[in-house]
Amino acid sequence: MKNYVRCKACGFIMDESHVKDLCPACGLPKTVFEPYTKKISPRRTFIIDQHLHPISVHFPQVFMAAILILLSLSFWVQDPLRGEFLIYAKLSIIAFPFSVLLGFITGLIDGKIRFKKVTTPLLIRKAIVGVILQVLSIAIFALYLANGFTTGNMLLIIALSILSTICGIYLGRAGSSMFNSMMPG
């Protein structure tokens, strides 16, 4: 069984065997660490320590940024670079809804493991914004399939990507506030 420590100054929790001279979060000397006992079962700890949701949510963030940046830049560059940007934007558009779905599913699993239910106020708000993000990602995908990369369609996809980014920022901020929150048991 792992032994954990918590930084008294900033609250950072880590495996005791990984402690170096300084807290990796705030930079204070290791003397600020105190023993910490996780109040959840080893099985739940194991699943949470895999960080499935925090890892999976980075994929849609990359695709959102790629779509927004590559389509925007494609108005300013000439072929053959423009063609390359559009190829990568197309791949991002195709992958985007699937990556959002993966993030949503892992979020439900993570919420259920952390809080033993997914009906807490913050998780409900995250689920609603997650559904909005899923709808936006499907709309971007459908627009591309219907009209390709016409100028008007690209501008609409860029606008939807901006809205997707706003959803992603909200989800990231809400999720980071819950990172060390867990119901005991």
C-alpha positions in Angstrom: 0.0 0.0 0.0 1.3 3.5 -0.9 1.9 6.1 1.7 0.8 9.6 0.8 1.9 13.0 2.1 0.2 16.4 1.8 1.9 19.8 1.6 0.6 21.8 4.5 1.2 25.0 2.5 -0.7 24.3 -0.8 -2.5 21.0 -0.2 -0.6 19.1 -2.9 -1.0 15.3 -2.3 1.6 12.8 -3.6 3.1 9.4 -3.1 5.7 9.7 -0.3 8.3 7.8 -2.3 8.3 10.6 -4.9 9.1 13.4 -2.5 12.2 15.3 -3.4 13.7 18.3 -1.7 10.9 20.6 -2.7 7.1 20.4 -3.1 6.6 20.1 -6.9 3.5 22.4 -6.7 4.6 25.3 -4.6 8.4 24.9 -4.3 8.6 25.0 -0.5 11.0 22.6 1.3 9.9 19.0 1.9 9.6 19.7 5.6 6.1 21.2 4.9 4.8 17.7 4.0 2.7 15.8 6.5 1.4 12.2 6.4 -1.9 11.9 4.5 -4.4 9.1 4.5 -6.8 8.8 1.5 -10.3 8.2 2.8 -11.3 6.0 -0.1 -11.0 2.3 -0.8 -7.9 0.9 -2.5 -10.0 -0.2 -5.5 -11.4 3.4 -6.0 -7.9 4.8 -5.4 -6.5 2.6 -8.1 -9.1 3.6 -10.6 -8.8 7.3 -9.8 -5.0 7.1 -9.9 -5.2 6.0 -13.6 -6.4 9.6 -14.4 -8.6 8.3 -17.3 -10.8 11.3 -17.4 -8.1 14.0 -16.9 -6.1 12.4 -19.8 -9.1 11.8 -22.1 -10.3 15.4 -21.9 -7.1 16.6 -23.5 -7.9 15.0 -26.9 -10.9 17.2 -27.6 -9.0 20.2 -26.5 -6.3 19.5 -29.1 -8.9 19.0 -31.8 -10.8 22.2 -30.9 -7.6 24.2 -31.1 -6.5 22.5 -34.3 -9.8 23.2 -36.0 -9.9 26.8 -34.9 -6.2 27.6 -35.7 -5.9 25.7 -38.9 -9.1 26.9 -40.5 -8.3 30.5 -39.5 -4.8 30.3 -40.8 -6.0 28.7 -44.1 -7.5 32.1 -45.0 -4.0 33.7 -44.9 -1.8 31.1 -46.5 -1.5 29.8 -50.1 -1.3 26.3 -51.5 0.3 23.9 -50.9 0.4 24.9 -47.2 -3.3 25.8 -47.2 -4.1 22.3 -48.5 -2.1 20.7 -45.7 -3.8 22.9 -43.1 -7.2 21.8 -44.5 -6.2 18.1 -44.4 -5.3 18.3 -40.7 -8.4 20.4 -40.0 -10.5 17.7 -41.7 -8.9 14.9 -39.5 -9.5 17.0 -36.4 -13.2 17.6 -37.4 -13.7 13.8 -37.9 -12.0 12.9 -34.5 -13.5 15.7 -32.5 -17.0 14.2 -31.7 -15.5 10.8 -30.8 -13.0 12.4 -28.5 -15.7 14.4 -26.8 -17.8 11.3 -26.3 -14.7 9.6 -24.7 -14.2 12.5 -22.4 -17.9 12.5 -21.4 -18.0 8.7 -20.7 -14.8 8.9 -18.6 -16.2 11.9 -16.8 -19.3 9.9 -15.8 -17.1 7.0 -14.6 -14.8 9.4 -12.7 -17.8 11.2 -11.1 -19.4 8.0 -10.1 -16.1 6.7 -8.5 -15.3 10.0 -6.8 -18.7 10.9 -5.5 -20.6 7.6 -5.7 -23.2 9.4 -7.8 -23.3 11.7 -10.8 -26.1 14.0 -9.5 -24.0 16.4 -7.5 -24.7 20.1 -8.4 -21.3 20.6 -10.1 -21.4 17.3 -11.9 -24.8 18.1 -13.3 -23.6 21.4 -14.6 -20.5 19.7 -16.1 -22.8 17.1 -17.7 -25.0 19.8 -19.3 -22.0 21.7 -20.7 -20.6 18.3 -21.8 -23.8 17.6 -23.8 -23.6 21.1 -25.3 -20.0 20.4 -26.3 -21.0 17.0 -27.8 -23.8 18.7 -29.8 -21.3 21.4 -31.1 -18.8 18.7 -32.1 -21.5 16.8 -34.0 -22.7 20.0 -35.7 -19.1 20.8 -36.8 -18.8 17.3 -38.2 -22.2 17.5 -39.9 -21.4 20.9 -41.4 -18.2 19.6 -42.9 -19.9 16.5 -44.3 -22.6 18.6 -45.8 -20.7 21.5 -47.3 -16.9 20.8 -47.0 -14.6 23.7 -46.8 -16.5 26.5 -48.5 -15.7 29.9 -47.1 -19.0 30.4 -45.4 -18.9 26.9 -43.9 -15.4 27.4 -42.7 -16.5 30.6 -40.9 -19.4 28.8 -39.3 -17.1 26.0 -38.2 -14.7 28.5 -36.7 -17.6 30.2 -34.8 -18.7 26.8 -33.5 -15.1 26.0 -32.5 -15.0 29.2 -30.5 -18.2 28.1 -28.7 -16.7 24.7 -28.2 -13.5 26.3 -26.7 -15.7 28.2 -24.2 -17.4 25.0 -23.1 -13.9 23.3 -22.8 -12.6 26.1 -20.6 -15.6 25.9 -18.3 -15.3 22.1 -18.1 -11.5 22.4 -17.4 -12.0 24.9 -14.6 -14.9 23.0 -13.0 -12.9 19.7 -13.3 -9.7 21.1 -11.8 -11.7 22.4 -8.8 -12.8 18.8 -8.1 -9.4 17.1 -8.7 -8.8 16.2 -5.0 -12.4 15.9 -4.0 -13.7 12.4 -3.2 -16.4 11.0 -1.0 -15.0 8.7 1.7 -15.5 5.0 1.6 
